[in-house]
Amino acid sequence: MRGDSYGRFLLAADGSSLLCSREPGPLADASWEAFLLNQALPLAALLRGHEVLHASAVALGGRAAAVLAPSGGG
């Protein structure tokens, strides 16, 4: 995967490894991290057979509450 201002990401076909290289530039510091967290790692998880969810959870007093929502729903 490659994106302008993001960097280059080489993902193994089975999702077992991911190599990253940042692109130089003023947006590079934040952009490559966002691409890694929002695109590359979720794809790697799917390739490994994991289900990717947008969720939050809190545990208190031995009980837990979880909230699922589409991306941006928080």
Backbone as CSV, one residue per row, in Angstrom:
resi,resn,N_x,N_y,N_z,CA_x,CA_y,CA_z,C_x,C_y,C_z
1,MET,0.845,-1.159,0.000,0.000,0.000,0.000,0.891,1.223,0.000
2,ARG,0.439,2.253,-0.704,1.197,3.498,-0.719,0.229,4.663,-0.840
3,GLY,0.464,5.699,-0.104,-0.347,6.903,-0.199,0.525,8.134,-0.103
4,ASP,0.198,9.140,-0.896,0.945,10.393,-0.821,0.847,10.959,0.589
5,SER,1.937,11.396,1.127,2.072,11.950,2.475,1.910,10.906,3.570
6,TYR,1.600,9.655,3.223,1.428,8.620,4.243,2.678,7.776,4.396
7,GLY,3.155,7.246,3.312,4.292,6.347,3.353,3.997,5.100,2.553
8,ARG,4.844,4.117,2.750,4.687,2.836,2.055,4.528,1.741,3.090
9,PHE,3.641,0.817,2.800,3.350,-0.281,3.715,3.349,-1.572,2.922
10,LEU,4.159,-2.519,3.344,4.230,-3.819,2.694,3.676,-4.845,3.666
11,LEU,2.524,-5.404,3.308,1.806,-6.326,4.174,1.888,-7.728,3.594
12,ALA,2.299,-8.702,4.399,2.331,-10.094,3.955,0.921,-10.542,3.591
13,ALA,0.810,-11.426,2.617,-0.490,-11.879,2.126,-1.336,-12.508,3.233
14,ASP,-0.701,-13.087,4.247,-1.460,-13.689,5.347,-1.589,-12.753,6.545
15,GLY,-1.119,-11.509,6.401,-1.234,-10.524,7.472,-0.260,-10.718,8.615
16,SER,0.709,-11.621,8.454,1.615,-11.935,9.564,2.711,-10.907,9.797
17,SER,3.012,-10.092,8.806,4.034,-9.062,9.004,3.695,-7.823,8.186
18,LEU,4.165,-6.696,8.684,3.890,-5.409,8.060,5.138,-4.542,8.180
19,LEU,5.643,-4.074,7.053,6.779,-3.166,7.035,6.279,-1.780,6.662
20,CYS,6.798,-0.738,7.301,6.357,0.633,7.043,7.562,1.516,6.752
21,SER,7.334,2.489,5.880,8.334,3.500,5.583,7.616,4.831,5.429
22,ARG,7.984,5.825,6.233,7.343,7.142,6.163,7.808,7.895,4.935
23,GLU,6.923,8.737,4.410,7.292,9.673,3.351,7.740,10.965,4.026
24,PRO,8.803,11.596,3.536,9.213,12.871,4.128,8.215,13.970,3.779
25,GLY,8.068,14.926,4.660,7.182,16.046,4.401,6.534,16.545,5.673
26,PRO,5.872,17.697,5.605,5.298,18.309,6.804,4.153,17.509,7.423
27,LEU,3.423,16.716,6.635,2.308,15.932,7.164,2.713,14.516,7.543
28,ALA,3.952,14.160,7.270,4.373,12.771,7.411,4.225,12.240,8.838
29,ASP,4.548,13.042,9.838,4.549,12.530,11.201,3.189,12.004,11.644
30,ALA,2.144,12.754,11.429,0.812,12.323,11.868,0.128,11.436,10.833
31,SER,0.360,11.695,9.566,-0.365,10.979,8.522,-0.013,9.502,8.454
32,TRP,1.257,9.169,8.571,1.620,7.752,8.456,1.069,6.955,9.624
33,GLU,1.029,7.559,10.814,0.475,6.864,11.980,-1.023,6.636,11.814
34,ALA,-1.734,7.634,11.301,-3.170,7.489,11.076,-3.439,6.408,10.039
35,PHE,-2.668,6.378,8.959,-2.848,5.359,7.931,-2.554,3.980,8.496
36,LEU,-1.506,3.873,9.296,-1.153,2.596,9.922,-2.292,2.086,10.800
37,LEU,-2.803,2.958,11.676,-3.849,2.543,12.616,-5.212,2.342,11.958
38,ASN,-5.537,3.148,10.951,-6.879,3.113,10.371,-7.010,2.233,9.130
39,GLN,-5.908,1.916,8.466,-5.978,1.148,7.226,-5.147,-0.133,7.278
40,ALA,-3.849,0.018,7.537,-2.937,-1.120,7.429,-3.180,-2.180,8.514
41,LEU,-3.261,-1.779,9.767,-3.461,-2.765,10.837,-4.830,-3.443,10.786
42,PRO,-5.931,-2.727,10.496,-7.202,-3.438,10.346,-7.174,-4.460,9.202
43,LEU,-6.516,-4.129,8.092,-6.410,-5.085,6.993,-5.592,-6.296,7.424
44,ALA,-4.503,-6.081,8.137,-3.694,-7.192,8.634,-4.530,-8.093,9.552
45,ALA,-5.338,-7.495,10.411,-6.193,-8.280,11.310,-7.200,-9.115,10.527
46,LEU,-7.815,-8.529,9.508,-8.761,-9.284,8.678,-8.081,-10.450,7.981
47,LEU,-6.883,-10.226,7.462,-6.149,-11.298,6.793,-5.782,-12.421,7.756
48,ARG,-5.644,-12.097,9.044,-5.332,-13.102,10.069,-6.585,-13.786,10.604
49,GLY,-7.753,-13.395,10.080,-9.000,-14.034,10.505,-9.681,-13.384,11.684
50,HIS,-9.264,-12.184,12.054,-9.883,-11.473,13.175,-10.961,-10.528,12.657
51,GLU,-12.000,-10.346,13.424,-13.058,-9.411,13.061,-12.719,-8.043,13.630
52,VAL,-12.780,-7.038,12.779,-12.428,-5.685,13.195,-13.711,-4.927,13.528
53,LEU,-13.774,-4.381,14.738,-14.945,-3.637,15.188,-14.529,-2.254,15.669
54,HIS,-15.416,-1.298,15.506,-15.242,0.006,16.139,-16.032,-0.079,17.435
55,ALA,-15.331,-0.065,18.543,-16.016,-0.268,19.815,-15.241,0.387,20.951
56,SER,-15.958,0.589,22.033,-15.364,1.039,23.290,-15.991,0.218,24.394
57,ALA,-15.261,0.047,25.468,-15.795,-0.711,26.596,-15.250,-0.123,27.889
58,VAL,-16.014,-0.311,28.940,-15.583,0.122,30.262,-15.960,-0.980,31.248
59,ALA,-15.057,-1.237,32.181,-15.321,-2.224,33.228,-15.339,-1.500,34.570
60,LEU,-16.331,-1.821,35.378,-16.459,-1.190,36.684,-17.158,-2.153,37.626
61,GLY,-16.563,-2.423,38.734,-17.185,-3.281,39.732,-17.480,-4.694,39.240
62,GLY,-16.597,-5.241,38.430,-16.785,-6.611,37.954,-17.777,-6.737,36.807
63,ARG,-18.299,-5.644,36.301,-19.235,-5.674,35.175,-18.652,-4.816,34.044
64,ALA,-19.129,-5.056,32.836,-18.618,-4.311,31.690,-19.748,-3.870,30.799
65,ALA,-19.552,-2.763,30.143,-20.499,-2.265,29.136,-19.696,-1.969,27.878
66,ALA,-20.201,-2.398,26.732,-19.518,-2.166,25.468,-20.472,-1.451,24.507
67,VAL,-19.915,-0.575,23.701,-20.697,0.171,22.719,-20.048,-0.022,21.355
68,LEU,-20.824,-0.496,20.382,-20.359,-0.663,19.006,-21.006,0.394,18.135
69,ALA,-20.252,0.906,17.168,-20.788,1.905,16.252,-19.980,1.885,14.970
70,PRO,-20.561,2.417,13.891,-19.774,2.550,12.673,-18.647,3.570,12.870
71,SER,-17.672,3.531,11.981,-16.575,4.477,12.055,-17.105,5.910,12.108
72,GLY,-16.586,6.694,13.048,-17.030,8.082,13.209,-18.253,8.218,14.090
73,GLY,-18.807,7.123,14.562,-20.027,7.168,15.363,-19.816,7.577,16.799
74,GLY,-18.565,7.696,17.229,-18.285,7.987,18.628,-18.509,9.416,18.980
